[in-house]
Amino acid sequence: MFDKGSWMETLGGWACTVVTGRARLGGIPVGVIAVETRSVEVMYPADPASPESEAKVVVQPGQVWFPDSSFKTAQTIRDVNNEQLPLIILANWRSPFLPPHQ
């Protein structure tokens, strides 16, 4: 979809159900927000102040906006706007709140 070799991920390493970055499309620099379709594992460390606390690994399904991924999306929109770049959003989200038949 983008010019070969132009993709550069930004804000990687957190909120992994959303992928953000910069690329070129027909030579024009653009900002990109895309949905991760695969499930991702999120590690929550134990609370060092609580002896009963344990680390947890939570699986987040793909295509779902979680609080951290919505914040990452908003941050990217703000950054791309400040850079005055066109923004491409590859939106393929599903709602975790709808019954399966909808």
C-alpha positions as CSV (number, residue, x, y, z in Angstrom):
1,M,0.0,0.0,0.0
2,F,2.8,2.4,0.9
3,D,6.0,3.2,-1.0
4,K,8.5,0.4,-0.6
5,G,10.8,0.8,2.4
6,S,9.0,3.9,3.6
7,W,7.2,2.5,6.6
8,M,8.4,3.5,10.1
9,E,6.5,2.5,13.2
10,T,6.1,5.1,15.9
11,L,5.0,4.7,19.5
12,G,5.8,1.0,19.4
13,G,6.1,-1.2,22.4
14,W,2.8,-0.3,24.1
15,A,-0.9,-0.4,23.3
16,C,-0.2,-3.1,20.7
17,T,-3.7,-3.5,19.5
18,V,-3.1,-0.3,17.4
19,V,-0.1,0.2,15.1
20,T,1.0,3.7,14.3
21,G,3.6,5.1,12.1
22,R,4.8,7.2,9.2
23,A,5.1,6.2,5.6
24,R,5.1,7.6,2.1
25,L,2.2,7.1,-0.4
26,G,3.1,8.1,-3.9
27,G,6.1,10.1,-2.4
28,I,3.8,12.0,-0.1
29,P,4.6,11.6,3.7
30,V,1.6,10.5,5.7
31,G,0.7,9.4,9.2
32,V,-0.8,6.0,9.6
33,I,-3.1,4.4,12.2
34,A,-3.9,0.7,11.7
35,V,-5.6,-2.1,13.7
36,E,-3.7,-5.1,14.9
37,T,-5.9,-8.1,14.0
38,R,-4.0,-10.6,16.0
39,S,-4.4,-11.0,19.8
40,V,-1.5,-9.6,21.9
41,E,-0.3,-10.5,25.4
42,V,0.1,-7.7,27.9
43,M,2.2,-8.1,31.0
44,Y,1.1,-6.4,34.2
45,P,4.0,-6.5,36.7
46,A,3.4,-7.3,40.4
47,D,2.9,-4.3,42.7
48,P,6.1,-4.1,44.8
49,A,4.2,-2.5,47.6
50,S,1.9,-5.5,48.0
51,P,3.4,-8.8,49.1
52,E,0.3,-10.6,47.8
53,S,0.5,-9.1,44.3
54,E,1.5,-11.2,41.4
55,A,2.5,-10.5,37.8
56,K,-0.3,-11.1,35.3
57,V,-0.4,-11.8,31.6
58,V,-3.6,-10.7,29.9
59,V,-4.5,-11.6,26.3
60,Q,-6.1,-8.6,24.5
61,P,-8.0,-9.7,21.3
62,G,-7.1,-7.9,18.1
63,Q,-9.4,-5.4,16.4
64,V,-10.5,-4.0,19.8
65,W,-9.8,-0.5,21.1
66,F,-8.7,-0.6,24.7
67,P,-8.0,2.5,26.9
68,D,-4.3,2.4,26.1
69,S,-4.9,1.9,22.4
70,S,-7.4,4.7,22.2
71,F,-4.9,7.0,24.0
72,K,-2.2,6.0,21.5
73,T,-4.6,6.7,18.6
74,A,-5.3,10.2,20.0
75,Q,-1.6,10.9,20.6
76,T,-0.9,9.9,17.0
77,I,-3.7,12.1,15.6
78,R,-2.3,15.0,17.6
79,D,1.3,14.4,16.4
80,V,0.3,14.0,12.7
81,N,-1.8,17.2,13.0
82,N,1.1,19.1,14.5
83,E,3.3,17.8,11.6
84,Q,0.6,18.9,9.1
85,L,0.6,15.5,7.5
86,P,-2.3,13.7,5.8
87,L,-3.6,10.9,8.1
88,I,-4.6,7.4,6.8
89,I,-6.6,5.3,9.2
90,L,-7.1,1.7,8.3
91,A,-10.1,1.1,10.5
92,N,-11.1,-2.5,11.1
93,W,-12.2,-2.3,14.7
94,R,-14.9,-4.3,16.3
95,S,-16.8,-3.4,19.5
96,P,-16.2,-5.6,22.6
97,F,-19.6,-4.5,23.8
98,L,-21.8,-5.8,21.1
99,P,-23.4,-9.3,21.2
100,P,-21.7,-11.8,18.8
101,H,-24.6,-11.7,16.3
102,Q,-24.3,-8.0,15.6
